[in-house]
Amino acid sequence: MSDTMKAIRQHAFGGPDVLVYEEAPKPRPKHGEVLVRVHAIGINPPDWYLRDGYSALPPEWRPQVSFPLILGTDISGVVEAVADDVERFRVGDEVYSMVGFPGDLTGSKAYAEYVSVPASELALKPAGIDHDHAAGAPMSLLTAWQFLVELGHDEPNPLQPDRHRPVPLEGRTVLVNGAAGGVGHFAVQVAKSKGARVIAVASGKHEALLRDLGVDEFIDYTKHAPEETVRDLDLVVDNVGGAAAARFLRTLKRGGALFPIYPLGFAGAEEAASRGVAVSATQVRSSGAQLLELAPLLNDGTLRVVIDSTYPLADASKAHARAGQGHIQGKIVLTVA
């Protein structure tokens, strides 16, 4: 067997053009790890954040990186080899994973033909979906699940003093802003599956998809400002986040909650306290156990993975350019021959 593989590597921070398809050392599974032959890779915002050096973070938060760097966390593929101490997986198993996130924020090496994955972060792939769709699920679905249903870890959150706590969804009214994107389209489905009434906010071109995913009401933000349109909500899941998330405080009833998926820059804490609204976020973390729990919901269609576009691994730079255009419907996926 060859000791090398094809991978996407970068030798400097920058735009999509820094992503180079080239030979790289093939990993070997260490204790507790499984070597996976990758069939598909889902791309996520942390990929392009790391690609450009996490320039949006304060300098003291930016990771120290050694080049060359291999981006990526979300994979679906087939087990190629297992370490001697791994018992739950066998060669030939079809599996999916969010690899090593957040880790040290220096890349989990998924943009490659092979990746070595801790067995604790791996789950059998849902049999009812293909590798492309399975690769589109892990980070976005785990984010929605850990925000809305089950945190899944006890790690402290550096952005807030209190542990994030999901809120009851049965019979509640939930607004999802940025509802057509990666996390958004899963947040819609998770909330619906838990008995919530869901209002989706997106541009008009996404309405048909979101209606098909079961939303009860749709707001085209290019025509109507959602913060001026609705009131007395129980929960807002803002997939855009940042400073603008504070505009949703006026839409929530006292005792409601605002979950900004991207909380950096939020400056409405004082107003939230005066309105009796809880503002909370969490950092998604790898969990093979939760992916195993979610697999039947993906298998039976309760949760669907929407794919915006697919690109061969060699064209990762084109996939990142597509991501940079915004208005993504679901997930962008890289395919490995």
C-alpha positions in Angstrom: 0.0 0.0 0.0 1.2 3.5 -0.8 2.3 5.8 2.0 0.9 8.8 0.3 -2.5 10.1 -0.7 -4.0 13.0 -2.5 -5.2 15.9 -0.3 -6.0 19.6 -0.3 -3.2 21.4 1.5 -2.4 25.1 2.0 1.0 26.6 2.6 -0.2 30.1 3.6 -3.3 31.8 4.8 -5.5 33.5 2.1 -8.4 33.1 -0.3 -9.6 30.0 -2.1 -6.6 30.0 -4.3 -4.3 28.9 -1.5 -6.0 25.4 -1.5 -3.7 23.1 -3.5 -4.5 19.5 -4.6 -1.2 17.6 -4.0 0.5 14.5 -2.6 0.5 14.2 1.2 1.6 11.6 3.7 -1.1 9.0 4.3 -2.1 8.8 8.0 -1.9 5.7 10.2 -4.4 5.0 12.9 -3.0 5.6 16.4 -4.4 4.0 19.6 -8.2 4.4 19.7 -8.4 5.5 16.1 -9.9 4.3 12.8 -8.5 4.9 9.3 -11.3 5.9 7.0 -11.1 5.9 3.2 -13.0 9.1 2.5 -15.8 9.2 -0.1 -17.2 12.6 0.6 -16.5 15.7 2.7 -18.8 18.4 3.9 -17.5 21.9 4.1 -18.3 24.3 6.9 -17.6 27.9 7.9 -14.7 27.0 10.2 -13.0 25.7 7.1 -12.8 29.1 5.5 -12.2 30.8 8.8 -9.1 28.7 9.3 -8.1 29.0 5.6 -7.8 32.8 6.0 -6.2 32.6 9.5 -9.2 33.2 11.7 -8.9 36.9 10.8 -12.3 37.7 12.5 -11.0 36.5 15.9 -9.1 38.7 18.3 -5.3 38.2 17.7 -4.9 36.5 21.1 -7.5 33.9 20.1 -6.0 32.9 16.8 -4.4 29.5 16.7 -0.7 29.0 16.0 -0.5 27.0 12.8 2.3 25.0 11.2 2.1 24.7 7.4 1.2 22.8 5.3 -2.3 22.6 6.6 -5.2 20.3 5.7 -8.7 21.7 6.4 -11.9 19.9 7.1 -13.9 17.9 9.7 -17.0 16.3 8.1 -16.5 13.0 6.3 -18.3 9.9 5.1 -16.5 6.9 4.0 -15.4 3.3 4.5 -13.2 1.9 7.3 -9.8 1.0 5.9 -8.0 -0.1 9.1 -8.5 0.0 12.9 -6.1 0.2 15.8 -5.7 -2.9 17.8 -7.7 -1.5 20.8 -10.8 -0.5 18.7 -13.6 -3.0 18.9 -16.7 -1.2 17.7 -15.7 -0.9 14.0 -14.5 -3.3 11.4 -12.8 -2.9 8.0 -15.5 -2.3 5.4 -17.9 -0.5 7.7 -19.5 2.6 6.2 -19.1 5.5 8.7 -19.5 9.2 9.1 -17.9 11.7 11.5 -17.1 15.2 12.5 -13.4 14.8 13.2 -11.7 16.4 16.1 -13.7 19.6 16.4 -13.0 22.0 17.9 -9.6 20.5 18.9 -6.9 23.1 18.6 -8.5 24.9 15.6 -5.5 24.0 13.4 -7.4 21.6 11.1 -8.7 18.0 11.4 -7.3 16.9 8.0 -10.5 15.8 6.3 -9.9 17.3 2.8 -8.1 14.1 1.9 -8.4 10.6 0.5 -7.8 9.2 4.0 -8.3 10.5 7.5 -7.6 8.9 10.9 -10.5 9.4 13.3 -10.9 8.8 17.0 -13.4 5.9 17.3 -15.3 8.0 19.9 -16.1 10.5 17.1 -17.3 8.0 14.6 -20.7 6.4 13.9 -22.0 3.9 11.3 -23.4 5.9 8.3 -27.2 5.9 8.0 -27.9 3.1 5.4 -30.7 5.1 3.7 -28.5 7.9 2.5 -25.4 8.1 0.3 -22.0 9.3 1.3 -22.5 12.8 -0.2 -25.6 13.4 2.0 -24.0 11.7 5.1 -20.9 14.0 4.7 -23.2 17.0 4.7 -24.7 16.3 8.1 -22.2 16.1 11.0 -21.2 19.7 12.0 -24.4 21.4 10.9 -26.7 18.8 12.4 -24.7 18.5 15.6 -24.8 22.2 15.9 -28.6 22.3 15.6 -28.9 19.3 18.0 -26.6 20.6 20.6 -28.2 24.1 20.6 -31.8 22.8 20.6 -32.0 19.3 22.2 -28.9 17.9 24.0 -25.7 19.7 24.7 -23.7 16.5 24.7 -20.6 17.8 26.5 -19.6 19.6 29.7 -16.9 21.8 28.3 -16.9 25.4 29.6 -18.0 28.1 27.1 -15.4 31.0 26.9 -18.0 33.4 25.7 -20.5 33.1 28.5 -20.3 32.2 32.2 -23.2 29.7 32.3 -23.6 26.4 30.6 -25.9 26.5 27.5 -29.3 24.9 28.2 -31.7 23.9 25.4 -35.3 25.0 26.0 -38.5 23.0 25.6 -39.8 23.0 22.0 -43.1 21.1 22.2 -45.9 23.6 21.4 -43.5 26.6 21.3 -43.1 29.1 18.5 -39.6 29.1 17.1 -38.2 31.5 14.5 -35.1 30.4 12.6 -33.2 33.1 10.9 -31.0 32.0 8.0 -33.2 29.0 7.7 -32.0 27.7 4.4 -28.3 27.4 5.3 -26.3 24.5 6.7 -27.3 24.8 10.3 -30.6 26.6 9.5 -32.2 23.9 7.5 -31.4 21.4 10.2 -32.6 23.7 13.0 -36.0 24.0 11.2 -36.3 20.2 11.0 -35.1 19.5 14.5 -37.6 22.0 15.9 -40.4 20.6 13.9 -39.6 17.0 14.9 -39.8 18.1 18.6 -43.3 19.6 18.1 -42.5 23.3 17.6 -44.3 25.8 15.4 -41.5 27.1 13.1 -41.2 30.4 11.3 -38.4 30.5 8.8 -36.6 33.6 7.6 -34.7 33.5 4.3 -34.7 35.0 0.9 -37.7 34.2 -1.3 -35.8 31.8 -3.5 -35.6 29.4 -0.6 -39.3 29.4 0.3 -40.3 26.3 -1.7 -37.6 24.2 0.0 -38.4 25.5 3.5 -42.1 24.8 3.0 -41.2 21.3 1.9 -39.2 20.9 5.1 -42.3 21.7 7.0 -42.1 25.3 8.2 -45.4 26.8 9.3 -44.7 30.4 8.2 -42.1 31.9 5.9 -40.7 35.5 6.0 -38.8 36.8 3.0 -36.3 39.1 4.6 -35.8 41.0 1.3 -39.4 42.2 1.6 -40.2 42.2 5.3 -37.9 42.8 8.3 -38.7 39.8 10.6 -38.0 41.9 13.7 -40.9 44.2 12.7 -43.2 41.4 11.6 -43.5 38.9 14.5 -43.9 39.1 18.3 -44.4 36.8 21.3 -41.9 34.2 20.1 -40.6 31.6 22.5 -37.2 31.1 20.8 -35.2 32.7 18.1 -32.3 30.7 16.5 -30.2 33.2 14.6 -27.9 31.5 12.2 -26.4 34.8 11.2 -25.6 36.0 14.7 -23.1 38.7 15.6 -24.1 42.2 16.5 -27.3 42.1 14.4 -28.8 39.3 16.6 -29.9 41.9 19.1 -32.7 43.1 16.8 -34.6 39.9 17.6 -34.9 40.7 21.3 -38.1 42.7 20.6 -39.7 39.7 19.0 -39.5 37.5 22.1 -41.9 37.2 25.0 -40.6 37.6 28.5 -39.0 34.3 29.5 -38.1 33.6 25.9 -34.6 32.8 24.5 -32.3 33.9 21.8 -29.7 31.5 20.5 -27.1 33.2 18.2 -25.2 30.5 16.5 -22.3 33.0 16.0 -22.3 35.0 19.2 -19.2 37.1 18.7 -20.1 40.8 18.6 -23.4 40.5 20.3 -23.9 43.6 22.4 -27.5 43.4 23.6 -27.0 41.8 27.0 -28.4 44.8 28.9 -31.5 45.0 26.7 -32.0 41.2 27.0 -31.9 41.4 30.8 -34.5 44.2 30.8 -36.8 42.2 28.6 -36.4 39.0 30.6 -34.8 37.1 27.6 -32.1 34.5 28.0 -29.3 34.8 25.4 -27.2 31.7 25.1 -24.8 29.9 22.8 -22.5 26.9 22.7 -19.6 25.5 20.8 -20.4 22.4 18.8 -18.2 19.4 19.7 -17.6 16.1 18.0 -19.7 13.2 19.3 -19.9 9.8 17.7 -22.6 8.9 20.2 -24.9 11.7 19.0 -24.3 10.9 15.4 -25.3 7.3 16.2 -28.4 8.6 17.8 -29.2 10.8 14.8 -28.6 8.2 12.2 -32.1 6.6 12.3 -33.6 10.1 11.8 -31.5 10.6 8.7 -32.2 7.1 7.6 -36.0 7.4 7.7 -36.2 10.9 6.3 -37.2 12.6 9.5 -34.2 14.8 9.0 -33.0 15.5 5.4 -29.7 16.7 4.2 -30.1 19.4 1.5 -27.1 19.7 -0.9 -26.4 23.0 -2.5 -23.6 21.8 -4.8 -20.9 19.2 -5.1 -17.3 19.5 -6.3 -14.5 17.0 -6.8 -11.9 17.1 -4.1 -9.4 18.6 -6.6 -11.7 21.6 -7.0 -11.9 22.5 -3.3 -10.9 26.1 -4.2 -14.0 26.3 -6.4 -16.2 25.0 -3.6 -14.8 27.7 -1.3 -15.4 30.3 -3.9 -19.0 29.2 -4.1 -19.2 29.4 -0.3 -17.9 33.0 -0.5 -20.8 33.9 -2.7 -23.2 33.3 0.2 -26.9 32.3 -0.1 -26.1 28.7 0.2 -29.0 26.3 0.2 -28.0 23.4 2.6 -24.5 22.1 2.3 -21.6 22.2 -0.1 -19.9 18.8 -0.5 -16.6 17.6 -1.9 -16.5 14.2 -3.5 -13.5 11.8 -3.6 -13.1 9.4 -6.5 
